[in-house]
Amino acid sequence: MRKLFMLVLMGIVVLSCRKNKNDGSLCEVQLSVQYTVVPGVAVPNSSFSVRYGCTGSDLCYKFLRSEVKTQPGNIFEIRPIGTYPCKPKICATAIYEAADTIILPTTIPGTYKVNFYSGNTLISSNSVAVN
């Protein structure tokens, strides 16, 4: 019985230690757009690629994904999403940089708008002529 009690106690200690080590949960945050590369023309019923760079103010920021929303009128809205520790943490003082390339579809001829946002602030608006 005593051995069983010791095994259960050791199991609880080990599990609680693992839980504390993994306490650094991450929150989703918006990253800042620094540059964009968008072609001026594209072909209908195809796709075109756009590239952008983004930054965070220290090295605790990490790139997670690009959020792409399609709006009526051939408008694409792109926002870089990253992660940052939810609880205060000491982070290396340097600018975090990341880049991403996105493939956007062209279904009909016309002018497509590609808007890049940092949060709710429009950073860059580009037109792509599809003909």
N, C-alpha and C positions, 0 to 999 in steps of 0.2 A: 504494500500500500504506500509506503514511504517513497519507493522508487517511482511509482506512478505519479505521486504528488510532485516530485522533483522534475520529472519529465514535463508535466503540464506547466510548471512554473518556468522552466527553461524555455519552453515553446512560447509562452506569453512574453518573456523578456526579448527573445529574438524577434518576434513579430513587431513589438513596440519599437525596437531599434530601427527596423526597416521602415516603419511608418515615419519616424522622425527624419530619416535621411531623405525621404522623398517629399518633404514638406514644401519644397520650392515650387508651388504651383505658378502657372503662367497665365497672364491675361492677354486677350487680343487688343492690339492698339493699331492706330493708323501710322504709317511711315510717311516721311516727306519725299515728294517727287523732286528729283534734281535735274533730270534731263529726259527728253523723249526723242525717239527716232521713228517717224511715220512717213511712208511713201506718199508721193503726190498723186499717183495714179494706180489703178488696179483694174482687173478684168472681171466682168460679171460672171456669176455662177462659179466662182472660184473662192479664193481667200487671199488675204494679205497679212503680213506680220508687222507688229509694232514692238518696239523695244523701249524700255525705260529704266532709269536708275533711281534708287531711293536710298534714304539714309535714316539713321536713328542717332540720337545725340550721345550715346555711349555704347559700349560693347555688350551690354545686357540685351539690347534689341536683337531680334532675329527675324528674318523674312519668313512668312508662313505661306502666303498665297496672293494672287491677284484677284480682286473682286471685280467682275465684269458684269455690268448691267446693260441690257439693250433697251433703248427707249424708242418710242414711235418717231418716225422720220429719219431712220437710218443713223441713229445716234448711239454711240457706245460710251459708257462712263466707266472709267478704270480707276480703282483705288488699291494701293499696296497695303496689305494687311500683314502685321508682324505680331510678335509676342514680346512680352516684357514681364519680369517677375511681379506678381501681385503684391507681395510684401516688400518693404524697403530692403535694399541689398546694396552692398558696395560694389560698384562696377568700374571696370577699367575706363579711364578717361581717354577716349578716342572716338572718332566718328565711325559708326558702323555703316558699311556700304553694301548694297545688293543690287542686282539687276534681274530683269525678267523679260522674256519674249512671249508674246501672245499672238495666236493666229485668230483672225477675225473673218467671218464669212461675208461674201458679197453675193446677194441673191438677185438683185435687179440693178440695172444701170441707174446712175444718179450720183449725188454728192453724199458722201458718208462723213459724219463728224466723229472724231475720236477725242474725247475730253478726259484729261487726267486730273484727279483730285487728290489733295492732301486733306483728309477729313472731309469737310464740306466746302473747302476753298478750291475754286477752279484754278489750277496751276498752268495748264496748257490746253489749247483747243486747236485741233488740226483738221483740215479738210482733205478728203481723198476722193478724187474724181474716178468714178467707175463707169467706163464706157467701152 
